[in-house]
Amino acid sequence: MEGEERRFPIVATAERSFAKKYELSRENGIFKIRLAGVTPSQNGHWEFPMFSIDITTHEMEMFRTIYISYSTESFRNDYIFRASTEDQTAVYGELIEGENGLVEFEFRGQLVHYDVGPESRIATPQAGKTPVEITGRVSVTIPEEYRED
């Protein structure tokens, strides 16, 4: 991120996984992979900053989209950044889905600063803020109980 390397582990606990794959429409072969990299805390839990990636994919590879968000604090207006293929601020390389839930890909983009309405939760780009350049690589195994193949 902006030339500085950062690592965000994607963890799974007995109660929750930060790596999931689920169907949006099995009839149409549309699935979503949702990954969230977190900052490990001293007490063995997780905290912010948090980096999340959603990939929507079609099993016939007709289309794929990526949505990336980064937040340094929960629900603070000035701490949310987003990038997506929808507005052409993010792209990702070949998506590899291997055996036993393996998911790998590389991505790059420009994270745009957003304001989020405190009550409406509607996000709008902040004027005058320079986007944050990002590149990354993801390699994770989604636990069986958290994937719908």
Residue pairs with C-beta under 8 A, 6 or more apart in sequence:
1 70
1 111
1 132
1 133
1 134
2 132
2 133
2 134
3 133
6 51
7 37
8 37
8 38
8 39
8 49
8 50
8 51
9 37
9 38
9 40
10 18
10 19
10 35
10 36
10 37
10 38
10 138
10 140
11 17
11 18
11 38
11 40
11 46
12 18
12 19
12 143
12 146
17 142
17 143
17 145
17 146
18 35
18 36
18 37
18 38
18 46
19 33
19 34
19 35
19 36
19 101
19 103
19 140
19 141
19 142
19 143
19 146
20 33
20 34
20 35
20 142
20 146
20 147
21 31
21 32
21 33
21 34
21 101
21 103
21 142
21 146
21 147
21 148
21 149
22 31
22 32
22 34
22 147
22 148
23 30
23 31
23 32
23 148
24 30
24 31
24 32
24 56
28 58
29 58
29 59
29 60
30 56
30 57
30 58
30 59
31 56
31 57
31 59
31 148
32 54
32 55
32 56
32 57
33 53
33 54
33 55
33 57
33 103
33 142
34 52
34 53
34 54
35 52
35 53
35 54
35 103
35 138
35 140
36 50
36 51
36 52
36 53
37 50
37 51
37 52
38 46
38 47
38 50
38 51
39 46
39 47
39 48
39 49
39 50
40 46
40 47
41 47
48 71
48 72
48 73
48 74
49 70
49 71
49 72
50 70
50 71
51 68
51 69
51 70
52 68
52 69
52 70
53 66
53 67
53 68
53 107
53 138
54 66
54 67
55 64
55 65
55 66
55 67
55 92
55 95
55 105
56 63
56 64
56 65
56 67
57 64
57 95
58 64
64 85
64 92
64 95
65 84
65 85
65 86
66 84
66 85
66 90
66 91
66 92
66 107
67 82
67 83
67 84
67 85
67 86
67 90
68 82
68 83
68 84
68 90
68 107
68 109
68 111
68 134
69 80
69 81
69 82
69 83
70 80
70 81
70 82
70 111
70 132
70 134
71 79
71 80
71 81
72 79
73 79
75 116
77 115
77 116
77 118
78 113
78 115
78 126
80 113
80 114
80 116
80 123
81 111
81 112
81 113
81 114
81 132
82 89
82 111
82 112
82 114
82 123
83 89
83 90
83 109
83 110
83 111
83 112
83 131
83 134
84 90
85 91
85 92
87 112
89 109
89 110
89 111
89 112
89 131
90 107
90 108
90 109
90 110
91 107
91 108
91 109
92 105
92 106
92 107
92 108
93 105
93 106
93 107
94 105
95 103
95 104
95 105
96 102
96 103
96 104
96 105
97 103
98 104
100 141
100 144
101 141
101 142
101 143
101 144
101 147
102 139
102 140
102 141
102 142
103 138
103 139
103 140
103 141
103 142
104 137
104 138
104 139
104 140
105 137
105 138
106 135
106 136
106 137
106 138
107 134
107 135
107 136
107 137
107 138
108 133
108 134
108 135
108 136
109 133
109 134
110 131
110 132
110 133
110 134
111 131
111 132
111 133
111 134
112 125
112 126
112 129
112 131
113 125
113 126
113 129
113 131
113 132
114 123
114 124
114 125
114 126
115 123
115 124
115 125
115 126
116 122
116 123
117 123
117 124
